[in-house]
């Protein structure tokens, strides 16, 4: 489950913030680095919680990202872009919460979560703008 989270939360969060398809995320050095940093944070959180994650989990996830169609987007990204409720709390929010509980810093995931939270709350009817 955590190895899947490494992929989905990273591509979903970075894709939603940038509004760019996976082909762009992986080809722009800055967004590629953001994906990798997000993945490594999630892996550190899993390990701090005692979850065994393959040492190459982030590398394998990036290899999978590199195999996806250029125009691909994640469900979280599409939901946020279209003003619908998303998996933000279950994916990136969980990383942030579990990281805090395990005393693992998650600055990239914190930023993604904080950046997307107003849009998620608007989709849930908790904010209007």
N, C-alpha and C positions, 0 to 999 in steps of 0.2 A: 504494500500500500504506500509506504514512504517513497519507494523508488518511483512509483507512478506520480506521487505528489511533487517530487523533484521536477518532473517534466511539466505537468499540467499547471501547477501554480506559477512556475516561472514564465512559461509561454503565455499563460492567461494574463498574469499581472503586467508583464512588460508589454504585451500586445495591446492591452486595454489602455495603458497610460500613453503609449506612443501612437495608437490607432493605426499601426502599420502591420501589414501581413508578414508572415514568417520569413518570406524571402528577403524582405528588407531587414527584419530583426537580425538575421544571421549574417547579412552581408555588410552592414554598417559596423565598423569596429567598435564603436561606443555601445551600441545596443547589444552586440554579441557579448561584449564584456559584462554588460548588465545582466544578461541571461545567465552567464557562467557564475557571476557573483551571487545571484539569487539562488541558483542550484546548490552552490557550496554552502550557503547559509542554511538551507533546508536540510542538507545532509548533516551539518554540524548539530542542528537541533535534534534530528533523529538519533544520532549517536549519543548525545547528552542524555536522551531519554532511555538509553539502553537498547535501542532498536539496532539490530544488525543490518547494515546497508552495505552493498557491494562497494568496495573501495573505488571502483570505476563508475559508480552510479551517475555522477554528473557528466563524465566523459561520454558514457553510453547515451545519456539523455541528449547531449549536444549532437552526437552522431545521428540520433533519430531526428532531431530538428533539421539537420542537414539533408535528410532524405525526404522531407515533406515537400509538397508542391509549393511553389513560390507564393501563390495567392492564398495559402491556407491561413485561417484564423481560428482562435479557440472559441468555445461556447461562452466562456466568461467575457471575452472581448466583445463578442457579438451582442450578448445580453446587455452589457453596459452601454455599448454604442447605441442600442435601440431603446434604452430607457427601461429595460426589464430588470426584475430581480435576478441576481446572479449568485454564483458560488463563492463570491468574495470572502464572506465570513468563514466558510468551510475550508477554503484553500489558504489564501494569504493571511486571513485573520487567524486561522489555526496556527500557522507558522509563528506569527507574532506572539500569540498567547502562550504557546508551548515553549517558545524561546525565552520569554520573560520568566516563566515558571522554572525553566532549567538554568536560568542565569546565563543564557547564550545571547550575545548581541546579534540583532538582525536588522541592521540599518537599512539595507536595500529593501527588504520586505516591509519594514516599518514605513518607508517612504511610499512604496507602491500602495500599501493599504490606506495610509492617510490621504493619498492623492485621489484614490477611487471611492473612498467612503462617502463623500457628499453625494456622488451620483447614485451609489447604492441606496443611500437613505432617501433620496428623492424617489427612486423607483419603488420603495416600500411605503411611500406616502408619509414619511417622517419629516421631510423637508420640502419646502417649495422654493423654487427659483427658476 
